[in-house]
Amino acid sequence: MNKGCFITFEGTEGCGKSTQIKLLDEHLRALGHRVRLLREPGGTLIGEEIRHTLKHSHNNAAMTAEAELLLMNASRAQLVREIIRPALAAGEIVVSDRFYDSTTAYQGFGRELDLDQVKAVIDFAVGEVRPNLTLLLHVPADVSAERLRSRQSTLPFVRDRIEEADRKFFERVAHGFGVIAANEPQRVKFINGAQSMAAVCAEIWKIIQPLLPKVGRW
C-alpha cells in the first residue's frame, strides 16, 4: 500500500499550472513534507528525450496522432516505474505537471483518436497507479491564448509542436477536460484559473490540506 499522496495538475495552455505547482511545492516543503515534483512528458532521462522528440525537435512535423499517443505513454510508463511508484511507497507527496488526463484530453479529444484505444494504452502504461487528486485549472479560450502569446514573447523561444495546433484543437481539448471532470468529480476538482494568483492558491490549498499526513508543526 502506498504511504504517499499523488497529486496531478491539469489544464489547457496558459492556465497557470506551473505557477501554482511552484507555490504548492514551497508551502509543502515549509511544513516539512517530502515532495517530488514531476512533469509530463519527461521526468526521467528517457522521458526527457521523448519530450524533446514530441515537442521541440525540428524533425517531428510529420508525427502522426497515433505516434504521439504512444510516445506520450512510453515516457509515462518509464516515469511510473522509475519514479512514481518508489516515491509513493517511500511516503513522498508526488506532484505532477500533467498525467494521463492530458492524454485523454489532448490525444483523445484533441487529436480525435478513439477514446477506448486511448484508455487501453494509458492503462497499459500506468498499471495500477492513479492520482489521489487532480486539480483542473480552467481559463477561457481567449485568456489561454493571450497568456500563451505573452509567455512566448517574454521567454527565449523554444518551438513547441503541440502549441502550434489551431484554436479548434484547443477547444476540443478544453471540452475533453470538462468531460473528464464531470465523469470523476471525486478525484478531479475544477478550479477557475482566471482568478487572482492568491485566490487560486488558497482554493488549491483548501482542497489539498485534508489529504495530507500531519507533519512538522501540524
Summary of the structure (lengths in Angstrom):
residues: 218
radius of gyration: 16.8
end to end distance: 23.9
largest distance: 53.3
contacts: 685
relative contact order: 0.21
helix: 56%
strand: 13%
